[in-house]
Amino acid sequence: MVFDYGQEQIESFQEFIIADQTHLEVIVKANSEIMLSERGYDPLITNADSFIQSYRKLIDQNRCLVSIKDGEIVSKFDLGMTNSLITYVEGFYVNPKFRRQGLGFSSMQSLIRKIKKASKSIALLVDSKNTPAFSLYKKCGFQEVKRFSVSTIYPNEFAS
């Protein structure tokens, strides 16, 4: 899906900060939940050390953004490649405690506003079977560009 800035109607409520190592535990837990629900395995069981290290690195590279409300992480974004043409969003998560309150929408709108300053477009991959996410992205102004059939091959360390 790709965001078209020409259609934006941004109402920003959630502000993001660059995650630091104090956020590591919550970020790892969130990404573990995502992988379990989307891919059917829990990397904290199959290869915790490698999984945690990968998020330490992501945080050290300033590629993880979090929004915080009342001392808890509301949502987080993992950013992939970023340049003046495009920014890839590799992961988006809303804390289950804060879902169905409009915070996913406002978080995404804030991210769009933030990225708009540095890149001409935003791209993300979403499983079309993930209906809530797919609907949210469309509501935020993303347009489906193409559907891909994805086969995931995991290194032996992730095999269960």
N, C-alpha and C positions, 0 to 999 in steps of 0.2 A: 504494500500500500504506500502511496506517496501523498504528501500534503501539498496542496495548491494554495500558496499564500494569497492568491487573488480572491479566495472565497472565505478568508478568515473572518471570524467574529470572536475575538478573544476577550474573554472576561476572566481575568486572572485572580485567583484567590490563594493558591498554594505557591509559596516561594521555595526555591530549592537552594540547597547548599551543597558544596562538594563534600562527599562522604570522607570521613577519616577512619582511622583504625578503631576508634571507639564504636563505630557502627558495624564493624565486621560481623559480629555474632548474629545480629538481626538480618543483615544482608545475606549471609550464608544460609540462614534458616529459610528466608524468603525464596531464594533461588533453588534450594533443595525441594521446597514444596512445589515450585513450578515444574521442575524436572520430573518429580514423581507424578504429578497430574498429567503432564503433557507427554512424557516419554516412558512412564511406567517403571522407573527405578529411582531409588534414593541414593544419590552420590555420597551422602554422609554415612551410608552403610557400606557401599561398594568401594569407595576410595576417599575417605574423609580428608586425609592430609593433602592430597593433590588438589582436591576441590577447594578447600579452605585457602591453600596457597594461591590458587588462581584468582580468588577474590581479594586477597591481600595485594596482589600485583595490580588488579584493576583499580583498587582504591589508591594505591601509590601512584598510578598513572593519571589520577584525577578524572577517571572515566565513569565514575559512579556518582549520581546525584540523588539526594534524598530530600524529602519534605518532612517536616516535623510539626506535630501538633500536640500540645500538652505533654511534651517530653517523649512522645512515641513517634516512630517512623510511620508516616501515613502512606507514603508511596516512595518508590525508587525507580530510577532509570539507569541502565547500563548503556553506555555509548560505545559504538564501534568506531569505524573510520570516520573522521571528520575533516572536511576541507571546505574551501569556499563554495564548492558546487553542491555538496551533499553531506548530510550527517546520517549515519545509520544508527537507529535505536535497536539495540540487541536484546534488551529485556526491560519490561515494565511490570511493576508489581504494586498492587494496592493491598495494604494490610486488611485481612478479613474483618477486623473490628470496625474499619472505616468504610467498608463497601456499602453501596446502595444509598449513599448520602450526597452524591454529586462530586465527591472529592477526586475520583478518577478523571472525570471530565475537566475539572479545574486544574488538576495536576498536569494533564496533557496540554491544556491551553497555556499554562505557564511555561512548559518546556518549549512549546512552539515559539512563544515570544522570545525566550532566551536564545534558542538556536537560530532564529531568524536574523539575528545580528551577525552571525558568522557564516551561515550557509544559505544557498538559494533554495534548497529543498531538504526534506526529511523523508527517509525511507525506513520502513520496518517490515519484518516478516511476521505474519500471524497465521496460525492454524485456522482455516476457515470453519473447522468444527468447533472452535472456541467462540461460540456465538456471542457471549457477553463482551469479549474483547473486540471481536469483529464489529459489533454494533457500536461500541464506544468509539472506535477509531473513525468509523463513518460519521458518527455524530460530531466528532471533532473536526471534520473537514477532510479526512484522508479519502483518497479514491483508490479503488482497486485497479491496479494496472495489469497484473497478470497472475494467473494461478500456476503454481508449480507443483509437481509431484516430488516429494522429498523422501529420500531414503537416507536414514541415518546409520552410519557404521561407527560403532564405538570401539576405541582401543581396548585391548584385553583388560586393562586395569579397571574399566567401567563395566565389564561384563558381569552379570550376576549369576 
